[in-house]
Amino acid sequence: MADISRFGFISHLRANPTTHVRHLRNGTLAHDGAGQAFWFRPLNSSLSEIPIDDREQPLLFHGRTVDFQDVAVQATVTYRVIDPALASTRLDFGIDPASGLWRSTPLEQLGGLLTELAQQTALDLLARMTLTQALSEGMTSLRQAVGSGLREDQRLTNIGIGVEDVRVVAVRAESDVERALQTPTREQVQQAADKATYERRAMAVERERSIAENELQNQIELARREEQLVTQQGQNERLRATEAAAAGRIETEAAAGRKRVLGAAEAAAEKALLGAYQELDQGTILALAIKQGALPEIGTLNLTPDLLTPLLARLTEGRA
């Protein structure tokens, strides 16, 4: 909106750089251009302010496909006034010399025209497409078709309007139909998820089986080695027992040999002693026995005549 200041019978206008101002004084063009600033008399002046910046017009409309399904299209058209002088003669961009406000609603008129033209092109395209095609390919096709249609439309060219860009934001079907169309895809996604889950479970089971087999093989190997160890230990014990028995036998035989040798020596000594005793008389033997303590303890001694007679006879002989 232009800034207008009034000083008595004269006013001053200052426009923005993005607006084009046309000043007619008594029907004659006095000022024409963007970002104008000038003095004027409201009584004999006619002012027009045309925006020349890029503007966006949102679009939302419904169409019907070839298979009689309702489709909602949401899009945005970016446009601008490329010929302000022409636009000011076709649309009412006149402003009040006192307030600087538009006397009418030119942008609303221009937005309605853009919406109708874009809707007509989009509906013609949707009428030749199925619902599946509209939902899968509709955004690209509609953007190209609406953009080409608006740029080539003579009604926009004749009023100095240029279309810069067309963006199709969404192409949607009714909620029930959309859910029905999404069901097969959801089923496929669910099947893929279930398949992945089953594969993970199968892989986990296979890994558990491999681990169990490895543990079993380890146990078998440990049992086999334990059996070998027990067998080897038994062999070692038998070998030690055999060696111990052999050593014991050798020791026993050596001890027996020593005993035999000792016994033989003792027997020989006894034999020699007995041989020596054989040459002695009975009294000497008795005296030796008494000396060595070989006789038993005598508690009571009974002397009979048959014992004393020989002794007395020997004593008598000894004295003689």
Secondary structure by P-SEA (a helix, b strand, c coil): cbbbbbcccbbbbbbcccbbbbbbccccccccccccccccccccbbbbbbbccbbbbbbbbccccccbbbbbbbbbbbcccccaaaaaaacccccccccccccccaaaaaaaaaaaaaaaaaaaaaaaccaaaaaacaaaaaaaaaaaaaaacaaaaaacccccccccccccccaaaaaaaaaaaaaaaaaaaaaaaaaaaaaaaaaaaaaaaaaaaaaaaaaaaaaaaaaaaaaaaaaaaaaaaaaaaaaaaaaaaaaaaaaaaaaaaaaaaaaaaaaccaaaaaaaaaaacccccccbbbbcaaaaaaaaaaaaaaac
